[in-house]
Amino acid sequence: MSAPYPGVNDVAVFEALESNVRTYCRAFPTVFRTAKGARLTDEAGRGFIDFFTGAGALNYGHNPDAIRAKLIEYLAGDGVSHALDMHTTAKRRFLQRFLEVVLAPRNLDYKVQFCGPTGANTVEAALKLARLVTGRTTVCSFTGGWHGMTSGCLTVTAHREHRKTAGVPLANTTILPYPVGPYPFPNALQHIEHLLADPGSGFDLPAAFLLETVQAEGGIYVAPVEFLQGLRALCDRTGILLMVDDVQAGCGRTGTFFSFERAGIVPDVVCLSKSIGGYGLPMSLLLIRPAFDRWKPGQHTGTFRGNQLAFVAGEAALEYWRQPEFEASIARHGETIRRTLLTELVAVHPEIEVRGLGLLWGVDLSRAGGIGLGAAISRRCFERGLLVEACGRHDSVLKLLPPLVIEEATLREGLALLTQATKDVLSSR
């Protein structure tokens, strides 16, 4: 007997066949069918505004016309679909565009390594490279930091419960205090300097510091410029590599293409993924200062490190950055979010805290209602037609990641839904 045809928004096949490990479908329990711009539609025809954007993989929105047209043209012309790390026309065009639009205007001199297609893989490559270059084993990361779920990435990820999933001791890393967060450490840089200077500290010279200049999963915490500049200077003095994980905060999310531009620093290594693929297509890059490109051929490989469709989409997405208006529009939308949250959402409860940069914003509810409030408001947002994720310690922060190309009216509509959902949940408590 054949299986019955599933009904609208039927999730039975997922429940029956998919592993328990699935996550986001539990937060957003419906069956999505179509998407365009900043909106998704499920099988029942219900619409949702997307402030989640594939956890930051869809900075240019769903199915942007200009990128889609390039993909269709490439496929219709029988363009190469898979090539490992061989030379292809699509890869050459992407590299040329990346140089012209991103690196050269910022006077950045990096070699580009194509890693396996996930953000975790670019972090894994960075960890290996730092140890290869310096001959040292320890890599330092920071409290609140999030760098991925593979074994190497978990050693530098700070989330205690996720670290436990490795199932083995996580060695050769030291987690240092981040200057801002729910447990702030404003003298973090001085603390690190003292550890390095004190021969009795028990702190060995590390291979690298790995950090997010704006922590996303950790709860939207923006590192002070002075901290970033001081850490860069410290690395210059000591020969420690400075590595920035821009997997989620890069590609324009914080208002500039790289999150570290506001500090005027140049990291030794930069991890990029998510929206560098242009269309939600998997791609990850490791940007390496030429002096540190010490790899021998084949020392870090991956079958899908040459995602040709991602090269095509990524090249098309970089066209946005040729337009001065594009970066200005991110700033305008960011100001709309900041002003609306501070005037309307904070008015719902005096203990709500707002922080962020560009189009990466957090609504901190930790003092407004206790553990679980962020997840509860996220669920209510979904019921009202808005996708927004909870993050941070105890999921107490709502993370806003609208598409960079969102229309102003849609942005305001989404913020109104967020405000009303917050009122709904708080009034029920």
Residue, then its C-alpha position, 0 to 999 in steps of 0.5 A: m500500500s502506498a503512503p497517503y499523500p501528506g496534507v497541508n503542513d503535514v510534518a509526519v514524515f519529518e517526525a518519522l524519518e529525521s533525527n532528533v537532532r533537528t532544531y529550527c523546525r521545532a522553533f518554527p513548526t510549519v512547512f515552508r514552501t516559497a520565499k521572496g525577499a524578507r518573506l516566507t510562505d508555508e503550505a497553508g499560504r500563511g506568510f511570515i516576515d523573516f528576521f532569521t534569514g537562515a541564521g545569517a546565510l541570506n543577507y541578500g534575502h530570499n531568491p533575489d532576482a539578479i542573483r537568481a538570473k545569474l544562476i539560471e543562466y549558468l545552469a542553462g549553459d551547462g556550467v561546471s557544477h563540481a570541480l574540487d579545487m580545480h581552476t574554473t571560469a566561475k571561480r576565477r570570476f568570483l576571485q576577481r570580483f572579490l578582489e575588485v569589490v572587497l579587498a582592493p578598496r579596503n587595502l587588504d592583502y589576503k590569500v583566499q583559501f576555499c574550505g569545505p562549505t560550512g562555517a565550521n570548516t573555515v574555523e577548523a582550517a584556521l585552528k590548524l593553520a595557526r598551529l602550523v604557522t607558529g608551532r604552538t598548540t594553544v588557541c585562545s578564544f573568549t567567553g560568550g564566543w560561538h565558533g561551531m559544533t565540530s570537534g575542533c570548533l567546540t574547543v573554542t566555543a564557550h557554550r558549556e552545554h554544547r561543549k559537552t556534546a563533544g564527548v571527549p576532553l576539549a584540549n589545547t585551548t584557553i577561554l579568556p574573558y570577553p570585555v562585554g557581556p552579562y559578566p563583563f570584564p572591562n579590563a580584559l585586555q589588561h588581564i591578558e597582558h598580565l598573563l603574558a607578562d607574568p612568568g608565574s601565570g602558568f599561561d603559555l604563549p598561544a598560537a592565536f586569539l580567535l574572536e568575534t568582534v560582535q558576538a552573535e550567538g552569544g547574545i549580541y555583544v559588540a567589542p569596544v574598539e579600544f579592546l580590538q585595537g589593543l589586542r591587535a597591538l599585543c599580537d604584533r608585539t608577541g607574534i600571536l596570530l589575530m583571527v576574526d570569525d566573521v562567519q555571521a557578523g561579516c558580509g555587511r551584517t554589522g554595516t560594513f563588509f567586515s565587522f572589524e572595519r570600525a576598529g581600523i585593524v587588519p586580522d591575520v586570518v579571517c573566517l567567512s561563510k554564510s552569506i558569502g555564498g550569495y543565495g544561501l549556497p554553501m561556501s566558506l573562505l579563509l582569508i590569510r595574510p600572505a606571510f602566513d599562507r604556509w600550507k603545503p598542497g593538500q594539507h586541508t582539503g574537502t570534496f565540496r570546497g569548490n561549490q561552483l554555483a556558490f561562486v556564481a551567486g557570490e559574484a553576483a551578490l558582490e554587485y550590491w557592494r559596488q553601489p554606495e547606496f547599499e551600505a548607506s541603506i544598511a545604516r538607515h535600516g539599522e537606525t530604524i531598528r535602534r530607534t524603534l526598539l528604544t522608543e517602543l519595545v523598551a517601553v513595554h518593560p523598563e528592564i529590556e536592554v537593546r544593543g547591536l550594530g548595522l542589521l545585527w541587533g539583540v533584545d535582552l530580556s534577562r532582567a525582564g522576566g527570567i529564564g525562558l522569556g526569549a524563547a517564549i517571545s520567539r514562539r509568540c512572534f512565530e504565531r503572529g507571523l515573524l521569524v526571530e531566534a532566541c540566543g545568548r545565555h539561557d536563550s534570553v536574547l532575541k536576535l534580529l537578523p533581517p535581510l540587508v535588502i529589506e524594504e523599510a515598510t516590511l522592517r517596520e511591520g516586523l518590528a511592530l509584530l515583535t513589540q506586540a508579541t513581547k507585550d502579549v507574553l509579558s502581560s500573560r506573566 
